[in-house]
Amino acid sequence: MRICSLLPSATEVIALLGLSDELVGISHECDYPPSVRGVPIMIEPMIPPHGLASVDIDRQVSQLVVSGQRLYRLKDHLLRQAQPDLILSQDLCHVCAVTPDQLHDALCSLHHQPTVLTLNPRTVHDVIDDVVRIGDAAGRPAEGQLLATQLRDRLDTIQIRVQGLSQRPRVVCIEWLSPLYVAGHWVPEMVQLAGGQDALSQPGRPSRIVTWDEVLSAAPDVLIVMPCGFSVERTHTELFQLIQQPGQWRLSPALAEHTYLVDASSYFSRPGPRLIDGIELLAAILHPSDHDHIHESMACRLGPLPIQQRP
């Protein structure tokens, strides 16, 4: 089967199903696992994915949306050359991937009409159910069911670990730095499954803009900084620039000690199998034990700030 995956979470599933060799097209964000490197990239972002601060990315996105322009260009000629039998797409976030309308226009130019599987997960269990759907569509139903079972078993292990906890820390998850967004969709559910309580969001609700005063008023015990698509290193660089600015990120020493920067791109932003890794990571942060080891590429604690950076 010739498969074109236009979102990184689905590409990860395809690889886990042992179908990397059947990929004939991926998106510009499909960077994991390494086995997918070298597959033709079908999407070109209109905004450079690197080198811009959060506020500049947000400004450019808003300008494109207001002017009616698209955020991504689908390379129709490569799609025609690939002649896919199956296309995996999404209809959850038009800021994250090509829209269904763009894909429809491109499909009209194809002689052979492929099967199109559109994913729209809003919860962790939706993500696992999508593994089964992808396995069915790709002709690997048994493998899809097995992978879904393995992911559910890992969730059960986490639940055994956190059940009966007398203390569930209040958590705020920051999904964008400027403007300030708190994470929605599956992230509040991830916090709950990891033994915490999201202080500003409810499972299944969209991400939303908040003020810093709202964050402080929520009285979080733990602050998780997870800008959509950012690595720990990129988050660290931009956050420290913001902290230097007057009135921005007024972190008390106590909250700074309990602020964690996490690899959002790998474990939180993409609704794929590695969300389970993200829940395991949150459980290790919220309820640490002697056997937990968090690699610095996955998460790091902000720790004490220099005196001139404190409020």
Phi, psi and omega in degrees: 000140178261117189243134174242118180250118184260016174212141188296327181296319179291325177298321178297320178296314179304317180295318180294335177278000179080027186245020181304322182291346181263000176285128177245358179191143178220175176271170179293342182265357182281092185242008182215138357281175182302338182295344181269352180293138182100347175286138181305135180267123188265352188233138177239121179285144178279342177248130180305130183287345183228157174092355179247146175282164182305315183296324180288321177297314180299320180295315181292321176300314181298320180295318179293318181295314181298323181277001178078013180271158181273151181274342182221151175246124176273125183280087186303322184294325177289325178295319178294321179294324183289329181049058184290150172269334182221131175240130178254123183223186181214159178224039182258315185222112181282353174275344186260340186201173178298150181277159176303326179296318178299316181294321179299316179299319180291323182294330181296339182269357182270138176287318178260120182274113181281166169285135179244121177253115181259126183255143182211056184286144177234349179227168178298320180290330172299319180298317179292320177298326179294331175300318178295317180297319179294317178301317178297313183293329183270004179078021178233058185297320181295318179295321178296317178296320180295315179297317179298320178296318179298319179293319178294323178297321178294322176298318179299321179297320178295319182296322176298321181294320188261353183294144179078009179294134178277336181240123175241105186302144173281129188234139169240129180250119182266118184264341178210145189271322182206108359293165186278120177243142167262146186286144177234213180055243185273347186295314177301325176294321177300319178298315179299314181296333180273002177092025176237181174229125180286122187278346185230356183223158177243146179304136177086346178280150179289161173297154183210156177284138175226168173262162177295327177297322177298319179299312181294323180294334178288349177052057181290142170280329182224136176246123179250120182257115188221062180303132186306120177084001184268149169273171177300316183297316181294319178297316181300315181298311184287322181298318181292331174293320180291321181298331180289340186275138181301135176081356182259137173049065180281083183269125172288158177305321181294317181289324177300323179293337182244030174253129183238136174259126186239160177283090184292321183302321184276322195239357183223320186286324187264122181281070181229190184304330183286358170299329178294321173301321179296321178292319176299321178295314178299318180298322179291328178285315186282328183224068186295148175224171185297331183272356179281133174226116182257115179290143184297339177286340180270319182195151173216151178274139180295314176077188184294141180266152171303150186303321183290348180263353182279154180294000000 
